[in-house]
Amino acid sequence: MRGRLIAVEGADGTGKSTQARLLADRLGAVLTREPGGTPLGEMIRSMVLDPGGERPVDRAEALLIAAARAQHVAEVVRPALDSGSDVVTDRFIESSVAYQGYGRGLGAAEVAAVSAFATDGLAADLVVVIDVDDGTARERLDGVLDRIEQAGEDFRSRVIAAYRDMAASDPDRLVVVDGNGSVEEVADRVSVAVADRLGGA
């Protein structure tokens, strides 16, 4: 029996990485992340996010992340799913659509097509979008920011709007979870949302 692929998404400062880890623990799932998840993917992650490195142009950024995703799916995600294991990934295709498609203005359809090629058509069975108010997100981001986190408020606003638009247009596959409150409160909401959609959280 094939495992289930669950992506945990959200703008920077939403706490999605923490929630992805807690969800994977609850499900006994493989936990991974993007960009990254493989040695090559982690190298690409550094290239894309390091604020001190050479800045890739926007299209190069999108293609680098897609390359990391192709390696990630081939080496980690698809083998785990085929073995029957559930996989929880901290970011997946929707991140590229939100950040590069909307945030960078490269076009949602174009970026989605590149990601579909990278994954050979694999999409998440469920996408959990963690949504928090701006004040909470800013508090959580108080510290050293990576290159994409430094992109500014207009960029961040476009990303947040993109997630909300995607969730509204595909409510069967994307579920928005209120990320305000304690870590435990949010984790319970995520667990309930996943159980409602897929069962067994």
C-alpha positions, -999 to 999 in steps of 0.1 A, spaced: 0 0 0 14 34 -10 22 59 17 7 93 19 25 125 11 17 155 33 33 189 27 33 215 54 34 250 40 32 286 49 50 319 47 81 325 67 75 328 105 44 306 106 60 278 125 55 253 97 89 236 103 80 229 139 45 216 129 59 194 102 82 177 127 54 172 152 31 159 126 57 134 114 62 123 150 25 117 154 21 98 122 54 78 125 62 93 91 94 101 73 102 138 79 121 157 52 123 193 38 127 215 8 149 227 -6 171 200 8 164 165 20 194 150 1 231 159 0 227 176 -33 195 193 -22 212 207 9 240 221 -12 214 238 -34 196 251 -3 227 269 8 232 284 -27 196 297 -27 192 309 9 227 320 20 224 358 22 262 361 19 265 341 -14 260 351 -50 224 359 -56 208 338 -84 184 356 -107 148 348 -101 145 322 -129 177 305 -117 163 305 -82 132 287 -94 152 262 -114 176 255 -86 148 247 -63 132 225 -89 165 206 -93 167 200 -56 131 188 -57 138 163 -85 166 148 -65 145 148 -33 116 130 -49 139 104 -66 160 97 -36 137 102 -6 101 108 -12 90 83 -39 110 54 -24 95 60 10 59 62 -4 65 31 -25 76 12 6 43 22 23 57 49 46 39 82 50 61 113 42 58 147 58 77 174 39 84 209 51 76 226 19 69 212 -16 55 223 -49 31 250 -34 61 268 -20 76 273 -54 42 285 -68 39 309 -39 74 322 -36 87 321 -72 54 321 -91 37 349 -71 64 364 -50 90 367 -77 63 373 -104 74 344 -126 39 331 -131 21 304 -111 14 281 -141 49 283 -154 65 275 -120 39 247 -114 48 231 -147 85 231 -139 78 215 -105 55 189 -122 84 180 -145 108 178 -115 85 154 -96 74 134 -126 39 143 -118 40 136 -80 19 159 -60 11 160 -22 -20 141 -12 -27 169 13 -12 203 18 -15 218 53 -11 256 51 -2 272 84 -15 308 86 -7 333 113 -12 370 118 16 393 107 26 404 142 31 368 153 51 360 121 74 390 126 81 380 162 90 345 151 113 359 124 132 381 149 168 371 142 191 363 113 171 361 81 180 340 50 181 356 16 144 349 7 132 360 42 150 394 35 129 400 3 106 425 20 70 431 30 56 434 -5 71 400 -14 58 385 18 23 399 12 22 383 -22 33 349 -8 6 350 19 -20 359 -6 -8 331 -29 -13 305 -2 -48 317 6 -57 318 -31 -44 283 -37 -63 270 -7 -95 286 -18 -92 272 -54 -84 236 -43 -101 231 -9 -101 193 -13 -63 191 -12 -53 222 7 -64 229 42 -56 262 61 -48 258 98 -47 287 123 -11 289 134 -17 314 162 -14 301 198 9 277 215 29 250 196 7 223 212 -26 241 203 -15 244 166 -2 208 166 -36 196 177 -53 216 150 -30 202 124 -36 167 136 -74 171 135 -72 186 100 -51 157 87 -73 131 103 -104 147 88 -89 146 54 -68 114 54 -76 96 86 -52 82 111 -34 113 124 
